[in-house]
Amino acid sequence: MRFSTLSLLATVASAAFSFAAPVTPTENALEARCLCQDIHSIITDVTTTITPLVTELTYITSDNCTVEVLTPIIGEIKGVLSTAISQVQGLTGKTVVTLLTTVDGVLLTVTDVAQLVVGLLNLIFGALAVVLKVVTSVNAAAVIALLCEVVELVAELLQAILNVVGGLLAILLPLVGEVVLSVIATLGLISKFSFLSVTWSTVSSTVFSTAFTSTYTSLSTAIATATATA
């Protein structure tokens, strides 16, 4: 499956989110704007808030794909995701109607929620794929470590959403694209997504840059060790 990350990012960014998205401080703006009473508010708010941040990643080139450049962006993305995780966990115990009814009174279906989640996953992983395509061997280890921090939070957020929205996984899984799964596999974080029950041996690694491909084998053990002890 061929995948245009820039096209995907443009599509998601122009989706029907009618409110403006502040960038700094992102997690505070997200928390203030979201009433945290329904899953739609949380996912749409985090998607809108994170869009300008991940868009910055799509402009990264091999010349500036460094820890110094990426760390501030990654830090803000992590803040948004951490806030969203807390908000979703706060929905535990609420009724299905409360979870799935939007602030406008629209009762979502589980399929509607799956589409929201896929949009967020595509947005994040599409941007990370861009970074992986341009990272050079000299910066690969440090950059990979940063990306792993983001993906681990995505795993935590996704699992939290699945825990509160019953029946979501069966509908969501067929919608998850190759780039999402490829980035997870590339970063050696399959175990963090074991709850997806994906047959990872069938996932094609199509997002590697030449430099990344040539260095990944030697780096993977060190990355896995660092991740396991984090």
C-alpha positions as CSV (number, residue, x, y, z in Angstrom):
1,M,0.0,0.0,0.0
2,R,1.4,3.3,-1.0
3,F,0.8,6.2,1.4
4,S,1.3,9.9,1.0
5,T,1.9,11.3,4.5
6,L,1.7,14.9,3.4
7,S,-1.6,14.4,1.7
8,L,-3.0,12.6,4.7
9,L,-1.9,15.4,7.0
10,A,-3.4,18.0,4.8
11,T,-6.7,16.1,4.7
12,V,-6.9,15.6,8.4
13,A,-5.9,19.2,9.2
14,S,-8.6,20.6,7.0
15,A,-11.3,18.3,8.5
16,A,-14.4,19.8,10.1
17,F,-12.9,21.2,13.3
18,S,-14.4,24.6,13.6
19,F,-12.5,26.1,16.5
20,A,-9.0,27.5,16.5
21,A,-6.0,25.5,17.8
22,P,-3.7,27.2,20.2
23,V,-0.1,25.9,20.2
24,T,1.4,27.1,23.4
25,P,0.9,25.9,26.1
26,T,-0.9,23.2,24.2
27,E,-1.8,20.9,27.1
28,N,-3.3,23.8,29.2
29,A,-5.4,25.0,26.3
30,L,-6.6,21.5,25.5
31,E,-7.6,20.9,29.2
32,A,-9.4,24.3,29.4
33,R,-11.4,23.8,26.2
34,C,-12.5,20.2,26.7
35,L,-15.3,19.5,29.2
36,C,-13.9,15.9,29.4
37,Q,-17.4,14.4,29.5
38,D,-17.5,12.7,26.1
39,I,-15.1,10.9,23.9
40,H,-15.8,13.1,20.9
41,S,-14.7,16.2,22.7
42,I,-11.5,14.7,23.8
43,I,-10.4,13.2,20.5
44,T,-11.4,16.2,18.4
45,D,-9.7,18.6,20.8
46,V,-6.5,16.6,20.9
47,T,-6.5,16.2,17.1
48,T,-7.0,19.9,16.5
49,T,-4.4,20.9,19.1
50,I,-1.8,18.5,17.9
51,T,-2.2,19.2,14.2
52,P,0.1,22.3,14.0
53,L,2.7,20.4,16.0
54,V,2.8,17.3,13.8
55,T,2.7,19.6,10.8
56,E,6.0,21.0,11.9
57,L,7.5,17.5,11.8
58,T,6.6,17.2,8.1
59,Y,8.9,20.1,7.3
60,I,11.9,18.4,9.0
61,T,14.7,17.6,6.5
62,S,17.8,15.5,6.8
63,D,19.7,18.7,7.6
64,N,17.7,19.6,10.7
65,C,16.4,16.2,11.8
66,T,18.2,16.5,15.2
67,V,17.4,16.1,18.8
68,E,17.9,19.9,19.3
69,V,15.2,20.7,16.7
70,L,12.8,17.9,17.5
71,T,12.8,18.0,21.3
72,P,10.6,21.1,21.8
73,I,8.0,19.8,19.2
74,I,8.0,16.3,20.7
75,G,7.7,17.8,24.2
76,E,4.5,19.7,23.3
77,I,3.1,16.6,21.5
78,K,3.7,14.5,24.6
79,G,2.0,17.1,26.8
80,V,-1.1,17.0,24.6
81,L,-1.2,13.2,24.7
82,S,-0.6,13.0,28.4
83,T,-3.5,15.4,29.0
84,A,-5.8,13.4,26.7
85,I,-4.9,10.1,28.5
86,S,-6.0,11.6,31.9
87,Q,-9.2,12.9,30.3
88,V,-10.1,9.5,28.8
89,Q,-9.3,7.7,32.0
90,G,-11.6,10.2,33.7
91,L,-14.5,8.8,31.6
92,T,-14.2,5.4,33.3
93,G,-17.6,4.4,34.8
94,K,-19.7,6.8,32.8
95,T,-22.7,5.4,30.9
96,V,-22.4,4.6,27.2
97,V,-24.8,7.4,26.4
98,T,-22.7,10.0,28.3
99,L,-19.5,8.7,26.6
100,L,-20.9,8.8,23.1
101,T,-23.1,11.9,23.2
102,T,-21.4,15.0,21.9
103,V,-21.7,18.5,23.4
104,D,-24.2,19.2,20.5
105,G,-26.4,16.3,21.7
106,V,-25.4,13.9,18.8
107,L,-25.2,10.3,19.9
108,L,-22.2,8.8,18.1
109,T,-21.9,5.2,17.0
110,V,-18.8,3.1,17.8
111,T,-18.0,3.4,14.1
112,D,-18.0,7.2,14.4
113,V,-15.5,6.9,17.3
114,A,-13.3,4.5,15.2
115,Q,-13.1,7.1,12.5
116,L,-12.0,9.8,14.9
117,V,-9.4,7.6,16.4
118,V,-8.0,6.6,13.0
119,G,-7.8,10.2,12.0
120,L,-5.7,10.9,15.0
121,L,-3.5,7.9,14.5
122,N,-2.9,8.7,10.8
123,L,-2.0,12.3,11.7
124,I,0.6,11.3,14.3
125,F,2.1,8.3,12.6
126,G,2.1,10.0,9.2
127,A,4.3,12.8,10.6
128,L,6.6,10.3,12.4
129,A,7.0,8.4,9.1
130,V,8.2,11.6,7.5
131,V,10.9,12.0,10.2
132,L,12.0,8.4,9.8
133,K,12.4,8.9,6.1
134,V,14.8,11.8,6.5
135,V,16.8,10.9,9.6
136,T,20.5,10.3,9.0
137,S,22.5,7.6,10.5
138,V,24.4,10.0,12.8
139,N,21.2,11.2,14.4
140,A,19.2,8.0,14.2
141,A,19.6,6.6,17.7
142,A,18.7,9.9,19.5
143,V,15.8,10.7,17.1
144,I,14.4,7.2,17.5
145,A,14.4,7.5,21.2
146,L,12.3,10.7,21.0
147,L,9.8,9.2,18.6
148,C,9.5,6.2,20.9
149,E,8.4,8.5,23.7
150,V,5.5,9.8,21.5
151,V,4.4,6.3,20.3
152,E,4.4,4.9,23.8
153,L,2.0,7.6,24.9
154,V,-0.2,6.9,21.8
155,A,-0.3,3.3,22.9
156,E,-1.5,4.4,26.4
157,L,-4.1,6.7,25.0
158,L,-5.4,4.2,22.5
159,Q,-5.7,1.5,25.2
160,A,-7.5,3.9,27.4
161,I,-10.0,4.7,24.7
162,L,-10.5,1.0,24.0
163,N,-11.1,0.4,27.7
164,V,-14.0,2.9,27.9
165,V,-15.6,2.3,24.4
166,G,-16.8,-1.2,24.2
167,G,-16.6,-3.0,20.9
168,L,-14.3,-0.4,19.4
169,L,-11.3,-2.7,18.7
170,A,-13.1,-4.9,16.2
171,I,-14.2,-1.9,14.1
172,L,-11.0,0.0,14.5
173,L,-8.5,-2.6,13.6
174,P,-9.4,-3.0,9.9
175,L,-9.2,0.8,9.5
176,V,-5.6,1.1,10.9
177,G,-3.3,1.7,7.9
178,E,0.0,0.3,7.0
179,V,2.0,3.4,7.9
180,V,0.7,3.2,11.5
181,L,1.7,-0.4,11.9
182,S,5.0,0.1,10.1
183,V,6.1,2.9,12.3
184,I,5.3,0.9,15.4
185,A,7.3,-2.1,14.1
186,T,10.1,0.1,13.0
187,L,10.5,1.6,16.4
188,G,10.5,-1.8,18.0
189,L,7.4,-1.1,20.1
190,I,5.2,-4.0,19.0
191,S,4.9,-5.2,22.6
192,K,3.3,-1.8,23.6
193,F,0.5,-2.5,21.1
194,S,0.0,-6.2,22.0
195,F,-3.7,-5.3,22.8
196,L,-4.3,-4.8,19.1
197,S,-3.8,-8.5,18.4
198,V,-2.1,-7.7,15.1
199,T,-0.2,-10.3,13.1
200,W,3.0,-8.3,13.0
201,S,4.9,-10.6,10.7
202,T,2.7,-9.4,7.9
203,V,3.4,-5.7,8.4
204,S,5.6,-4.3,5.7
205,S,8.4,-1.9,6.7
206,T,7.9,0.8,4.0
207,V,8.7,4.0,5.9
208,F,12.5,3.6,6.4
209,S,15.0,6.0,4.9
210,T,18.1,4.5,3.4
211,A,20.2,5.7,6.3
212,F,17.7,4.4,8.8
213,T,17.5,1.0,7.2
214,S,21.2,0.6,7.2
215,T,21.6,1.5,10.9
216,Y,18.5,0.1,12.5
217,T,19.7,-3.4,13.0
218,S,22.7,-2.3,15.1
219,L,20.6,0.2,17.0
220,S,17.5,-1.9,17.7
221,T,19.0,-3.8,20.6
222,A,20.1,-0.6,22.4
223,I,16.8,1.1,21.7
224,A,14.8,-1.9,23.0
225,T,16.9,-2.0,26.2
226,A,16.5,1.7,26.8
227,T,12.8,1.5,26.2
228,A,12.4,-1.5,28.6
229,T,14.2,0.3,31.4
230,A,12.5,3.7,30.9
